[in-house]
Amino acid sequence: MDLFNTKYLPNCRDVANKSHPDCCNDLRRTPSDEEEKYDTSQYDDDLTAYKVGAVSPKLASSLLSKQDGSLPSELAWSLLRNMTTHEDYRDKILEEYRKTI
């Protein structure tokens, strides 16, 4: 399947395709070259629910090692987000994890 191959998608800027189902919805419209691109900066904001240090590296390592599905997704996201933005914290968690394997 080539669902997203551009040669199979309608050119929504072409007036002839104006009534095509994929072109008539404002949510699917293609921004013109003059229009500003979609602002994705919101995804770079600090979205951590738990501040670094609120969960010790040892506990974080233990929590992230769980495989039973009992770790709340918000906590998992926060720990992983903190690990990506705080190298020191990540290294301490990985150090604790290595002790368990």
ROSE-508012 format. One line per 3 residues: number of its first residue (from 0); their letters; for each residue x, y, z of N, C-alpha, C. Coordinates in steps of 0.2 Angstrom, whole numbers. Example, Ala and Ser with C-alpha at 12.3 -4.5 7.8 and 13.67 -1.06 7.14 Angstrom:
BEGIN
0 = AS = 66:-28:39:62:-22:39:66:-16:39; 64:-11:35:68:-5:36:64:0:39
END
This chain:
BEGIN
0 = MDL = 4:-6:0:0:0:0:4:6:0; 2:11:-4:6:17:-4:1:23:-3; -2:22:3:-7:27:5:-4:35:5
3 = FNT = 2:35:7:5:42:8:10:44:2; 10:40:-3:14:41:-9:11:47:-12; 15:53:-13:12:59:-15:9:58:-22
6 = KYL = 11:53:-26:8:53:-33:1:50:-33; -1:47:-27:-8:45:-26:-12:50:-23; -9:55:-20:-13:60:-16:-15:66:-21
9 = PNC = -21:68:-20:-23:74:-24:-20:80:-22; -18:84:-27:-15:91:-26:-21:96:-24; -21:97:-18:-27:101:-15:-26:109:-17
12 = RDV = -20:111:-20:-20:118:-22:-23:118:-29; -24:113:-32:-27:113:-39:-34:114:-39; -37:119:-42:-44:121:-42:-48:115:-44
15 = ANK = -46:111:-48:-50:105:-51:-51:100:-45; -47:100:-40:-48:95:-35:-51:98:-29; -54:104:-30:-57:107:-24:-63:103:-21
18 = SHP = -66:99:-24:-72:95:-21:-70:88:-19; -63:87:-20:-61:80:-18:-61:80:-10; -64:74:-7:-65:73:0:-59:75:4
21 = DCC = -53:74:2:-47:75:6:-45:83:5; -48:86:1:-46:93:0:-51:98:2; -57:96:3:-63:101:5:-63:102:13
24 = NDL = -60:99:17:-60:99:24:-55:104:26; -57:110:30:-52:115:32:-46:112:36; -48:106:40:-43:103:44:-37:100:40
27 = RRT = -39:98:34:-34:95:29:-31:99:24; -33:106:24:-30:110:19:-23:111:20; -20:112:14:-12:113:13:-11:120:14
30 = PSD = -7:122:19:-5:130:19:-2:132:13; -3:138:11:0:141:6:7:143:8; 11:144:3:18:146:4:19:152:8
33 = EEE = 14:157:8:14:163:11:12:162:19; 8:157:20:6:156:27:11:153:31; 11:155:38:16:152:42:14:145:44
36 = KYD = 20:141:44:19:134:46:16:133:53; 14:127:54:11:126:60:16:126:66; 14:130:71:19:131:77:19:124:81
39 = TSQ = 25:121:81:26:115:85:30:116:92; 31:122:93:35:124:99:32:121:106; 25:120:106:22:118:112:24:111:114
42 = YDD = 27:107:109:29:100:110:36:100:113; 39:106:113:46:107:116:45:109:123; 40:112:125:39:114:132:40:109:137
45 = DLT = 42:111:143:43:106:149:36:104:151; 35:97:150:29:94:151:29:89:157; 35:89:161:36:85:166:31:86:172
48 = AYK = 28:81:174:23:82:180:27:81:187; 33:78:186:37:77:192:44:80:191; 46:84:195:52:88:195:58:83:196
51 = VGA = 64:84:193:70:80:194:71:80:201; 73:74:204:74:74:211:68:72:215; 62:73:212:56:71:216:56:63:217
54 = VSP = 59:60:211:59:53:211:67:51:211; 69:47:216:76:46:216:78:41:210; 84:42:208:87:38:202:86:30:204
57 = KLA = 87:28:210:86:21:211:78:19:210; 74:23:213:67:22:212:65:22:205; 67:27:201:66:28:194:68:22:190
60 = SSL = 74:19:192:76:14:188:71:8:190; 69:7:196:65:1:198:58:2:194; 55:8:194:49:9:191:49:8:184
63 = LSK = 54:11:180:55:10:173:56:3:171; 59:-1:175:60:-8:174:54:-13:174; 48:-10:177:42:-14:178:39:-16:171
66 = QDG = 37:-22:171:34:-25:165:27:-27:166; 24:-26:172:17:-28:173:12:-23:172; 13:-17:169:9:-12:167:6:-8:173
69 = SLP = 9:-8:178:7:-5:184:10:2:185; 14:4:181:17:11:181:13:16:177; 10:21:181:6:26:178:9:29:172
72 = SEL = 6:30:166:9:33:160:12:40:161; 8:44:166:11:51:167:17:50:170; 18:46:175:25:45:179:30:43:174
75 = AWS = 28:38:170:33:35:165:35:41:160; 31:44:158:32:50:153:37:55:156; 35:57:163:39:62:166:46:60:167
78 = LLR = 47:53:169:54:51:171:58:51:164; 55:48:159:58:48:152:60:55:150; 55:60:151:56:67:149:62:70:153
81 = NMT = 62:68:159:67:71:163:74:68:161; 74:61:159:80:58:157:83:61:151; 78:63:146:81:66:140:83:73:141
84 = THE = 81:77:146:83:84:147:88:85:152; 89:80:156:94:80:162:99:75:161; 105:76:158:109:70:157:112:67:163
87 = DYR = 113:71:169:115:69:175:110:64:178; 104:66:178:99:61:181:98:55:177; 99:55:170:98:49:166:104:45:168
90 = DKI = 110:47:168:116:43:170:115:40:176; 112:43:181:112:40:188:106:34:188; 101:35:184:96:30:183:99:24:179
93 = LEE = 103:25:174:106:20:170:111:16:175; 114:20:179:119:17:183:115:12:188; 110:14:191:106:10:196:103:4:192
96 = YRK = 101:5:186:98:-1:182:104:-6:181; 110:-4:179:115:-8:177:117:-13:183; 115:-10:189:117:-14:196:112:-20:196
99 = TI = 106:-19:193:101:-25:194:102:-30:188; 106:-29:183:106:-34:178:113:-38:178
END
